Amino acid sequence: MKTQNIIAICWLLVLTTSVHAYDLDSIYDVLDREIALADEYVGMKEQHLSSLREQIRRSRTLESKYEMTFQLYEEYSSYDDRMAKRALAECLDLSRQMGDAAREATTLCFLAYQNSLSGYYSEAIHWLTEISEEKLEGPAVGYYYYASTHAYGELGRYSDDETMSQYYYGLSDLYRDKFFEVADTTSTFFYERQLLYLLSSQQADQAEARCQQWSATVEPGSHEHAIMAYFRSECCRLRNDEAGRRYWLAVSAVDDCRNAVTNQASLWTLAELVGKDSDLERSNRYIEYSWMCTTKFGGHTRSWQVSPVITTINNNYRDKLSKNNRNLSILLGAVSVLAALLLASFLFLYKRNKLLAAARNELRRINGKLNHLNAQLNGSNQQMMQVNAQLHDSNRVKDEYIGRFLDLCSRYIDKLDAYRLKVNRRLKANQLKELQRMTSSEELRETETRELFANFDAAFLRLYPNFVEEFNTLLRPEFHQQLGPDSELTTDMRMAALIRLGIDDSARIAAFLHLTPNTIYNYRARMKSRAAGSRDELEDKIREIGLQREE
């Protein structure tokens, strides 16, 4: 119920604020929501009808039962034609049981009206003939005239014979005039008949004025308000106000939906107009709901009126579908062409990619070969660089030691000559004992050996200034060695220095160091045992000392 109250408030706001602006989009949105809630409104209607039937069942007097059964008819009159007639038949039976001629006449009038309303004209005339006009009195007179003008008006409207049509219209006008003389001027029947008269005589302004007068007496959202809104749309039609016509038809349709009215003219008329506006989706939605209501109400009249509209809307909808199908076919053709082009492009790119992949594979293979060749070339370059370094090192050692050798040779020649002169002087002086003492002492040998080692150490350290540090990195920390007081190499260092210079034969090393080969062998074994890495690689690493720096 909260939802319904909110919708009702929104509906009143739309009705009061847009009446002159004709905001069709807003009123269409309201109508769409009401149609969506139609099942809820029908459910509420059925609950109310069920409650009335239960009250009738519990009623104890014929009079109260008649009143409630007639009320049941009024609820059914615009909702279910068959049940409305059944309720009137029960009212007729009750009035006859009571012997109440006034109620019987009233019931016969509404039986005639309900039958003419649903297109059963022969039945309507039959019930009218059951009434004696001369015996009528009170409200029944007005009901009789209203039922008569309505029945004959409908006969004139749907008669195929022009003469009979004019005859029926004449009778309808006659009873209409009689109705105006006795009718309650505030009743819905009176407003309906008067507006029909004004509209048929093209008096749009007067009809509009009557609608506004009527609007002030009815509650917005009621069934009477829906009827008033429909007549107001007819006023707009006469003035060629198409926006106003659509607006008031939508207002009427909204009221009909909210009151679960199935005998409605507004919605199918609006559906036809909306279809002319090319809003076929909405038009189709409206006509489907309208046809559902027509089926629910029963009768012939609405079916006759709605069927041509359904045919027109269906044709328009079919034309739109055909046009959409043509457009879809064109689009499908275009998509097919694009798909074919895309497929061709894909195949072309696929072949190109295969060629590129093959080229990449070949290039990868060639690059692999080049990398292999480069690796071999790098290896050769490394070997060449190593050989060059060794040659450079050998040349440097050769130059250094050739210079040292020549200097030593010159110095030894000078020493030998000085020694000769010294010996010669001793011989001339007959100093044989002194000469014997000089030649038997090893002092000269030791002095020359120390000088030889000093020259060797100085020359070697000049060639390899970082030898001691690099040599120590090859030994474990506890066996690291230091130079002597006068930058002298230790015996291990001299042995390693000779190995670095390419003298790796133990006998030659022993001869240079004035040691036995066995001692040199033990020195070498001891040095290998002190290696920080592999002992077998120690002497190879000694041979590489200083090469990296020279590179």
Buried (B, 14 or more C-beta within 10 A) or exposed (E): EEEEEEBEEBBEEBBEEBBEEBBBEBBBBBBBBBBEBBEBBBEBBEEEBEEBBEBBEEBEEBEEBBBBBBBBBBBBBBBBBEBBBBBBBBBBBBBEEBEBBBBBBBBBBBBBBBBBBBBBBEBBBBBBEBBEEEEBEEBBBBBBBBBBBBBBBBBBEBBEEEEEBEBBBEBBBBBBEBBBEBBEEEBBBBBBBBBBBBBEEEBBEBBBEBBEEBBEEBEBBEBBBBBBBBBBBBBBBBEEBBEBBBBBBBBBBBBBBBBBBBBBBBBBBBBBBBBEEEBBEBBBBBBBBBBEBBEBBBBEBBBEBBEEBBEBBEEBBEEBEEEEEEEEEEEEEEEEEEEEEEEEEEEEEEEEEEEEEEEEEEEEEEEEEEEEEEEEEEEEEEEEEEEEBBEEBEEBBEEBBEEBEEEBEEEEEEBEEEBEEEBEEBEEEEBEEBBEEBEEEEEEEEEEEEEEBBBBBBBBBEBBEEBBEBBBEBBEEEBBBEBEEEEBBBBBBBBBBBBBBEBBEBEEBBBBBEBEBEBBBEBBEEBBEBBBEEEEEBBEBBBBBBBEEEE
